[in-house]
Amino acid sequence: MILKMEESIREFQFQIIKSKMTANPNVRLVLEDNGVKGEHRVRDLRPIGVRENGKINAVTMDSDISTEVTTRESGCQILCDPGVAYYSSRLQTERIATAEEAKRLSDAIGSPIRVADPFCGVGPALAHMINIPNLVSSVLATDLNPGAIRLLNENLRRWMRLPFDIDNTEFTEWGEGLWSGVADAGQLEKMKVPMDFWNLLIINLPHKFLRFLPLLLPLMDSSKPYVVRGRLVCGDDEIPQIKTKISEDLPDGSDIIIDPRSEYSPSSKLCSVTIRTPDSST
Ligand SMILES: C[S@@+](CC[C@H](N)C(=O)[O-])C[C@H]1O[C@@H](n2cnc3c(N)ncnc32)[C@H](O)[C@@H]1O
């Protein structure tokens, strides 16, 4: 369980931890959240309560308790470590929607699809799709954070039953159509990733969505309809201009949906983005 702890209630910290852990018997560890930081978007966390042999204890400053944990989403098990790599259980509905989008795309194309997730973190979006039989034929899973890639490789090993060397975080083609590793999404072309090949692109880097979209579109197989799913932070009244700007890089007739989901700041919104290009063969 991850909690924000206001200074005004700090003196009651242990009572709060105890009541939360008593009410939620599956919680092993309570972590204080000091926000998401840096390029890797990792949470600054401090363990403050732990369940040991059924007893709830406070955690001392110098303890080295592991923050690695396995979560479950729609029947998928995802290994993550919120102290090492970004993971948010709140994005589960977005991931379910992405998997639905992937199924529609696969039906439209008439074959399993090729999915590129160049900001993949520990791979939660991929989990939902890989676990659907015959939906995905190729995967590109890359991230700047080596800690995220180690967890991702362990997840891929479990989901795909492949003999991964999880400590090898270098960009690697593990088998036909399966690439993972540390990579800057802006440098994929230089890393011999196939271009003009992918059917579904995921861009979950909300502050830089607009910067990366044009850099990543050359990945997409433009001979077939393709889909981009992502998240984007923008000013309250910027959505119409952003749609116009995005459409300049896309085939005519593309459907661009920018759906505000929550307040990001008093004057900006966090939006879910779906882009569908038309089927030019019909
Ligand atoms: C908001 S997190 C999303 C992670 C994952 N897609 C998820 O939904 O859990 C953004 C991720 O992008 C990675 N990242 C940031 N800049 C990057 C870049 N230039 N190239 C590749 N990955 C990057 C961070 O390390 C982080 O894991």
Ligand as a Chemical Component Dictionary entry (heavy atoms), coordinates in Angstrom:
data_LIG
# 
_chem_comp.id                   LIG 
_chem_comp.type                 NON-POLYMER 
_chem_comp.pdbx_formal_charge   0 
_chem_comp.three_letter_code    LIG 
# 
loop_
_chem_comp_atom.comp_id 
_chem_comp_atom.atom_id 
_chem_comp_atom.alt_atom_id 
_chem_comp_atom.type_symbol 
_chem_comp_atom.charge 
_chem_comp_atom.model_Cartn_x 
_chem_comp_atom.model_Cartn_y 
_chem_comp_atom.model_Cartn_z 
_chem_comp_atom.pdbx_ordinal 
LIG C1  C1  C 0  4.806  7.010 -17.064 1  
LIG S1  S1  S 1  5.991  5.698 -17.153 2  
LIG C2  C2  C 0  5.025  4.439 -17.979 3  
LIG C3  C3  C 0  5.555  3.037 -17.805 4  
LIG C4  C4  C 0  4.636  1.921 -18.350 5  
LIG N1  N1  N 0  4.301  2.150 -19.733 6  
LIG C5  C5  C 0  3.386  1.785 -17.504 7  
LIG O1  O1  O 0  2.300  2.125 -17.983 8  
LIG O2  O2  O -1 3.495  1.332 -16.357 9  
LIG C6  C6  C 0  7.068  6.266 -18.422 10 
LIG C7  C7  C 0  8.250  5.345 -18.688 11 
LIG O3  O3  O 0  8.989  5.912 -19.776 12 
LIG C8  C8  C 0  10.377 5.738 -19.518 13 
LIG N2  N2  N 0  11.091 6.762 -20.314 14 
LIG C9  C9  C 0  11.201 8.089 -20.089 15 
LIG N3  N3  N 0  11.869 8.699 -21.098 16 
LIG C10 C10 C 0  12.162 7.722 -22.008 17 
LIG C11 C11 C 0  12.822 7.697 -23.263 18 
LIG N4  N4  N 0  13.339 8.813 -23.806 19 
LIG N5  N5  N 0  12.944 6.520 -23.908 20 
LIG C12 C12 C 0  12.436 5.365 -23.365 21 
LIG N6  N6  N 0  11.817 5.323 -22.175 22 
LIG C13 C13 C 0  11.667 6.482 -21.500 23 
LIG C14 C14 C 0  10.543 5.856 -18.010 24 
LIG O4  O4  O 0  11.691 5.182 -17.566 25 
LIG C15 C15 C 0  9.218  5.194 -17.528 26 
LIG O5  O5  O 0  9.394  3.821 -17.257 27 
# 
loop_
_chem_comp_bond.comp_id 
_chem_comp_bond.atom_id_1 
_chem_comp_bond.atom_id_2 
_chem_comp_bond.value_order 
_chem_comp_bond.pdbx_ordinal 
LIG C1  S1  SING 1  
LIG S1  C2  SING 2  
LIG S1  C6  SING 3  
LIG C2  C3  SING 4  
LIG C3  C4  SING 5  
LIG C4  N1  SING 6  
LIG C4  C5  SING 7  
LIG C5  O1  DOUB 8  
LIG C5  O2  SING 9  
LIG C6  C7  SING 10 
LIG C7  O3  SING 11 
LIG C7  C15 SING 12 
LIG O3  C8  SING 13 
LIG C8  N2  SING 14 
LIG C8  C14 SING 15 
LIG N2  C9  SING 16 
LIG N2  C13 SING 17 
LIG C9  N3  DOUB 18 
LIG N3  C10 SING 19 
LIG C10 C11 SING 20 
LIG C10 C13 DOUB 21 
LIG C11 N4  SING 22 
LIG C11 N5  DOUB 23 
LIG N5  C12 SING 24 
LIG C12 N6  DOUB 25 
LIG N6  C13 SING 26 
LIG C14 O4  SING 27 
LIG C14 C15 SING 28 
LIG C15 O5  SING 29 
# 
